[in-house]
Amino acid sequence: MSTEGIQSALQQMQSLATQASTAPRLDRSETAQGGFASELQASIERINALQQTARTQSMDFQAGKPGVALNDVVVDMQKSSVAFEMGVQVRNKLVSAYRDIMNMQV
């Protein structure tokens, strides 16, 4: 790797660090107000939005609409698939935790 490449990578890392440090932070009170149920609902809505976007992109590509590239369709479909699989795994963990709690002896 050349010196210019290292300098470029270092500058990118510094700019990302600056962006991360200046990003707005959530108050604990804002997070506490929403609670777990609202976060779960928001996650489900985001997964649904990703699936709808992927479906729309796919239909637009099949219809031959200009401006819809195959690589964009594939990327959107993969994002949708990964998000859905994550949602399924979270659900499985929640069900497992619920069963463990229900099987506890008092």
N, C-alpha and C positions, 0 to 999 in steps of 0.2 A: 504494500500500500504506500502510495506516495505521500509526501508531506502535505500537499494540497488536499488530498483526500482525508487525511487525518484532521487537518484544520477545519475542513468542511463538516465533518462528522461532529467535531467538538463544538462548532458554532450551532449546529442543529440541536445538540443535546442541551446547550446553554439556553437556547431560545425556548425549548420545551420546558426546561426547569423554570424559567421565568414565567411562562404561561401557566404552569401548574401552581406556582406560588401566588399568582394574582387572580386565580379563578375564584369565583364567589363560593363561599362555604355555607352549608346549611346550618341553621341553628338547631340545637338539640330539641328545642321546643317545637320546631316545625316538623322534625322527624317523629317526635313523640305523639304529636296530634294525629298524624296519618295512621300510624300503627301498622301492624303486620298485615291485616286484612286489606287495607288500601294499597299497600305495596304489592301484594299478591295480585290484586285486581288490576293494578297498573301494568304489571308484568304480562298478565294474560292479554291485556289490550294491546301492548306492544308486539307480542307474538302474533296476534291476529292482524295487526296492521302490516307486519312484515309478510305474512301469508297473502294478504290481499294485494299488496304491491307486487309480489312475485307472480301472482295469478294474472294481474292486469298486464304486467310486462310481457308475460308469455302469450297472452291472447293478442296483444298489440303486435308482437313479433310474428305470430302466425298469420295475422291479417295483413302483414306487409306494410305496416305504418312506417313512414320515414322517421329516422332518428332513433329507432330502437335497435340496438346492436345485440347480437347473440351473446357476447361476453357479459353484457349488463344483465341479460335475462338469467344466464347461468349463475352469476354472482348473487343476484337477488334470490334465486331459488335455493342456493346453498345457505345464505343467511337465514332464510325462512326455515330450512330443514334443521340447522344447528339450533336455532332458537326454540323450535318445537321439541327437539330432543332434550334440550336443557329443561324445558318446562315439564316434560314427562319425568325426568330424573328428580326434579324438585318435588313433584307430586308423589313419586315413589318413596322418597325420604320422609315426607310428611306422613304418609300412610304408615310407614314403618315406625316412626316415632309415636304415632297415635296408638298403634297396636302395643308397643312396648309400655306405654303409660297405662293402657287399659289392663295389661297383664300383671301390673305391679300388685303385690299383696300389701294390704294395709295393716 
